Amino acid sequence: MMEVIRNSVRLTGVAGIDPVIVSFPTNKRIARVSLAVNEFYKSTSGEPINQTQWFNLVFWNKKVELVENIVKKGCLITIEGKLNTQSYTDKKGEQRFNTEIVVNNLELVVN
């Protein structure tokens, strides 16, 4: 029997911007938020290092209302979702890739 492989991401970080919300004529809505996730570790010489990774989050339809009401720049949130990568050709004819996390679940982390 083969194991089921899932495209699943879970991150906790700080919202880098207030949500950017777009409404479409079809009554669909999308919200975009950048998420900063800090990783702390020590270098081989023992020096502490703080590295920040940035992730692009996408929320669709009913989740947009939740994002509008609770997510603001600086909020600590936990998300669960899946990676979605799209490719396109830029004006110079070069192939580019854009990776986003389509969020299924959002939790506000209270300190």
matplotlib code that plots the C-alpha trace (Angstrom):
import matplotlib.pyplot as plt

x = [0.0, 1.3, 1.4, -0.6, 1.7, 0.2, 1.2, 1.0, 2.6, 2.3, 4.0, 4.0, 5.2, 4.5, 2.3, 4.6, 1.8, -1.9, -3.9, -4.2, -7.7, -9.1, -12.7, -13.6, -16.8, -17.7, -18.1, -14.9, -12.4, -8.7, -6.5, -2.7, -0.4, 3.4, 4.5, 7.9, 9.2, 12.3, 14.8, 17.3, 20.5, 24.2, 26.9, 29.7, 31.7, 28.9, 27.7, 23.9, 22.2, 18.6, 17.5, 14.1, 12.3, 9.4, 6.4, 3.5, 0.1, -3.2, -6.6, -9.8, -13.5, -14.8, -11.4, -10.9, -13.5, -11.6, -8.3, -9.9, -11.1, -8.1, -4.9, -2.9, 0.8, 2.7, 0.2, 1.6, -0.4, -0.2, -1.3, -1.9, -2.1, -0.5, 2.3, 1.2, 3.9, 3.1, 5.4, 5.3, 7.5, 8.6, 8.9, 12.5, 11.4, 12.8, 10.9, 10.0, 8.4, 6.1, 5.4, 2.6, 0.9, -2.9, -4.1, -6.8, -6.6, -5.6, -5.1, -4.2, -1.5, -2.0, 1.1]
y = [0.0, 3.4, 6.3, 9.4, 12.3, 15.8, 19.3, 20.8, 23.8, 25.0, 28.3, 30.7, 34.2, 37.9, 39.6, 42.0, 44.1, 44.8, 42.5, 43.6, 42.7, 42.5, 41.9, 40.4, 41.0, 37.4, 38.2, 36.3, 38.0, 37.5, 38.7, 38.7, 39.0, 38.6, 36.5, 36.9, 33.7, 34.0, 31.1, 31.3, 29.2, 29.3, 29.4, 26.8, 29.4, 29.6, 33.0, 33.5, 34.1, 35.3, 34.6, 35.8, 34.0, 35.8, 33.9, 35.1, 34.1, 34.0, 33.8, 33.2, 34.0, 33.4, 33.5, 37.0, 38.3, 36.6, 38.1, 41.6, 41.4, 40.0, 40.3, 43.6, 44.3, 43.0, 40.3, 36.9, 34.2, 30.5, 29.3, 26.0, 25.6, 24.3, 25.5, 26.8, 27.6, 29.4, 30.2, 33.0, 34.7, 38.2, 41.1, 40.1, 36.6, 35.0, 32.3, 33.4, 31.5, 32.7, 30.5, 31.3, 29.5, 29.1, 29.3, 26.8, 27.6, 30.7, 31.2, 34.4, 33.8, 35.7, 36.4]
z = [0.0, -1.0, 1.6, 0.8, 0.2, 1.0, 0.0, 3.5, 5.1, 8.7, 9.8, 12.7, 12.0, 12.0, 9.3, 7.4, 6.0, 6.4, 4.1, 0.5, -0.6, -4.1, -5.2, -8.5, -10.6, -9.9, -6.2, -5.4, -3.1, -2.4, 0.4, 0.3, 3.3, 3.6, 6.6, 8.3, 10.0, 12.2, 12.6, 15.4, 15.4, 16.1, 13.4, 13.4, 15.5, 18.1, 17.0, 17.3, 14.0, 13.4, 9.8, 8.5, 5.7, 3.9, 2.6, 0.4, 1.8, -0.2, 1.3, -0.8, -0.4, 3.2, 4.7, 3.4, 5.9, 8.7, 7.5, 7.3, 10.9, 12.7, 10.7, 10.9, 10.3, 13.3, 14.3, 15.3, 13.3, 12.6, 9.2, 7.5, 3.8, 0.7, -1.6, -5.0, -7.6, -10.9, -13.7, -16.2, -18.8, -18.0, -20.5, -21.2, -22.2, -19.0, -17.2, -13.6, -10.8, -8.0, -4.9, -2.6, 0.3, -0.2, 3.4, 4.6, 8.3, 10.2, 14.0, 15.8, 18.4, 21.6, 23.6]

ax = plt.figure().add_subplot(projection="3d")
ax.plot(x, y, z, "-o")
ax.set_aspect("equal")
plt.show()
